Amino acid sequence: MKRALVFGLLLLSLPALARRPPRSSSATVSTPTTFATFNYQFSQTERIEVASGKTIVSAIGRGHTPWMGWFPLRISVDNTMGPKQTVKLTFRTFGGSGGNTEVSRSVEVEAGARLAFSMPVPAENRYGSLEASSPAIGKQSGQVSFTSIYDRNRLVLAYGTPEAFEAFVDQKPDNSSGEDQVVTLPLEEAPTELTAYLGTHAVVIVDPRGFEGLNEAQRRALEAWVATGGTLMLRSLPRTAGALPLLAGEDAIQPYGLGHLTLRTESVNLPQIPEARMPVAPMGQQETSRSYATNGTASYTALLPQALVPVGRFLFIITLFTLLIGPGSVWIARRRGPAVLLATIPATAFATCGVILGSSLLLDGFTVHGATYGYTLLDRAHNRAITVGLNAWYANLAPRGASFESTTALIAPQRSGDATPIDVEWGDGARYRSGFIPSRTYREWGVASVEATRARLVVKQKGDGFSLQNALGHRIDVVWVRVGEDLFVAKDVRDGGEVTLQHDDRVDETKLGVPGYRRFVESQWRPLVMAPLGDGEFLASLEGRGFVSTGGVAMTLHEGRHVVRGEVER
């Protein structure tokens, strides 16, 4: 009797079990690396005079920079004796590991005012000349240098005083052998661009004013960095509603978008918090071996066919050229005499060069070829797309440049540990000029961004089932949606299309692959793909340009694959 009762209960539970998607043994969610042992010292800085006179310009130098990424170059303008003016600051690096780079920013300074600000500079550009120019200053400059941490060490950015940080973490610095570096700066000098945080392992606010002490632009940049994979540590949560829009509770350590938000408690200190990493590692080029790699070590496969030399085409043209120059010249000399070769040989060489150039223009054209891949968390409640992505480019003729918002950051490819030479002009966002996409050179750029969007998926009741409307702006290859306890799937949904959802029993992770996934930090993208779907959540694979910013560069899209997670609109 008992056996029959148990058997009957199992039969009744089968429909409920079928509605819960089982996960394969390989479908695990990666946990991020924590700080663990934290042996630190405070990064020592010095003020360097750049311009003197009625307007005094200085910069903070000698401090530490990340191993990779960017850092905020801090600049002060004392205009108490000078007139209202626009001052242009230009940081130039010539040669060396950073290549030839020019990073600039123009700021308007009122008469009698003092101004402190920063501009993001590639971390590898540790030595250079900072030039200040304006009608009142003329052109004056000073040498600025920095010290890089090693790739095994961590760099923590602390807003507040060294004494406040020491009391906050309840740990004294080791000024003799501390390998991790803590850079302290006033809350007022926090960067206004997401880019400036890339390469920092954690940001700690020890100033009593907390996160709310930042102005709107500073809060937006810091929140965007945390949402795209950063780690922020606070004394307490902000009292202002919506200051950190992705808060999911009051846990001491909690996911925040693709990153983490932590609170200092008796049981949580720096060694326990997740360590932020560069979200994308674009592939660079080793000039010595002519192989593609990131950091000169891990070899990847190029994501565009234009990145590979067309060996077959060139061999055919060269073979044809050899036959014309060799046996062809002998035949012509016998028929027309040796003197004719003085005209035919140069003409053949010229024609061969023309064929090589013409075939390149015919097949590659004058357009920019591109491929784009990424992982996106769709924050429908605040109409935002939080994206970590990768763009692959190839152009016969280099585009004039690209423009990005302040909450969009680019991650340059590394070439055997050296920086990619680029020119950047900072304003409301960034304008990338020379070096962004060189002519006839395969180039990858990583992207971390938080951008406004109205994209959404709409699920509506339709009879006994549900229908799905695609308003994501891109074609859906496959999408899974959970409504209550039921899991549904839809495939091949065009942009603007509507389909009926079909019952499914599990999410097939193999359908959510992104080419070049090894370039992304696994502990960030795996939770996006592998975490179970809650009621009203969807997980989709899209085709096209997706939500990865391309800076307004017109291109011919070779391929686009994207994974998007979010909540549906009902």
ABEGO torsion letter per residue (X at the ends): XAAAAAAAAAAAAAAAAAABBBBBAABBBBBBBBAEBBBBBBBBBBBBBABBEABBBBBBBGBBBBABEBBBBBBBBBAAABBBBBBBBBBBBBEEAAEBBBBBBBBBBBBGBBBBBBBBBBAABABBBBBBBBAAAEBBBBBBBBBBBBAABBBBBBBEBAAAAAAAAGBBBBAAABABBBBBBBAAABBABAAAABGBABBBBABAAEAAABBAAAAAAAAAAAAAGBBBBBABBBABBGABAABAEABABBBBEABBBBBBBAABBAAABBBBBBABBBBBBBAAAGBBBBGGABBBBBABAAABBBAAAAAAAAAAAAAAABAAAAAAAAAAEAAAAAAAAAAAAAAAAAAAAAAAAAAAEABBBBBBBBBBBBBAAAGBBBBBBBBBBBBABBBAEBBBBAABBBBBBBBGGBBBBBBBBBBABBBBBBGABBBGBBBBBBBBBBBBBABBBBBBBBEABBBBBBAAGBBBABBBBBBEABBBBBBGBBBGBBBBBBBBABBBAAAABBBGAAABBAAAAAAAAABBBBBGBBBBBBBEAEABBAGGBBBBBABBBBBBBBBBBX
